[in-house]
Amino acid sequence: MGAGETWGGVMHNKGRLDLAYISEDLTLYVFGGGSYVQGTFTPDNVYGVGGIGALWSVAKWDGNQLITGLNASALTYKDNL
């Protein structure tokens, strides 16, 4: 690419699905999705993302609640540019 050339304008056409189980003291969730990435003078690419997680109550008092949790996620591209 030379000086003064335009590049970028990257667009993501994407979709994602989230599923969750929610109770008073526990939330479990999973998600996944993907995207088609394209731009001006940038290579087209595809990526996928997914993850799982959990949240749980560790303490309750006077109508308040302390919640903690864990999450794991991953992201991958078709072409690692």
C-alpha positions in Angstrom: 0.0 0.0 0.0 1.3 3.4 -0.9 0.8 6.8 0.8 -2.6 8.4 0.4 -4.4 5.1 -0.2 -7.6 4.4 1.7 -8.1 1.3 3.7 -10.2 0.1 6.6 -14.0 0.6 6.9 -14.2 -2.9 8.3 -17.7 -4.3 8.7 -18.8 -7.3 10.7 -22.0 -9.2 9.6 -22.6 -11.3 12.6 -24.9 -13.4 14.6 -24.9 -14.8 18.2 -27.1 -17.1 20.3 -27.2 -17.0 24.1 -28.9 -19.7 26.2 -29.2 -19.5 30.0 -30.7 -21.2 33.0 -31.6 -18.7 35.7 -32.7 -19.5 39.3 -32.7 -17.5 42.5 -29.2 -18.5 43.5 -27.6 -19.8 40.3 -27.3 -18.8 36.6 -25.7 -21.0 34.0 -25.1 -19.8 30.4 -23.6 -20.7 27.1 -23.2 -18.6 24.0 -21.9 -19.0 20.4 -21.7 -17.0 17.3 -19.8 -16.0 14.2 -19.0 -13.1 11.9 -18.1 -12.4 8.3 -15.5 -9.6 8.3 -14.8 -7.5 5.2 -13.3 -4.1 4.5 -11.6 -1.8 2.0 -8.1 -3.2 1.1 -8.4 -5.6 4.0 -8.6 -9.3 3.5 -12.1 -10.9 4.1 -12.2 -13.2 7.1 -14.6 -15.3 9.2 -14.5 -15.8 13.0 -16.3 -17.8 15.6 -16.8 -17.2 19.3 -18.2 -19.3 22.1 -18.2 -19.5 25.8 -19.8 -20.8 29.0 -20.2 -19.4 32.4 -21.8 -19.6 35.8 -22.9 -17.0 38.5 -24.0 -17.9 42.0 -25.0 -16.1 45.2 -22.5 -16.2 48.0 -24.4 -13.9 50.5 -27.8 -12.3 51.0 -28.7 -9.5 53.5 -31.5 -6.9 53.8 -32.7 -7.4 50.2 -29.1 -7.3 48.8 -27.2 -10.1 47.3 -23.4 -10.7 46.6 -22.9 -12.7 43.4 -19.7 -14.1 42.0 -19.0 -16.2 38.9 -16.7 -17.7 36.3 -16.6 -17.4 32.6 -14.6 -19.0 29.8 -14.6 -17.9 26.2 -12.7 -18.5 23.0 -12.4 -16.7 19.7 -10.9 -18.0 16.5 -10.4 -16.6 13.0 -10.3 -18.7 9.8 -7.2 -16.8 8.7 -4.9 -15.6 11.5 -3.8 -12.4 9.8 
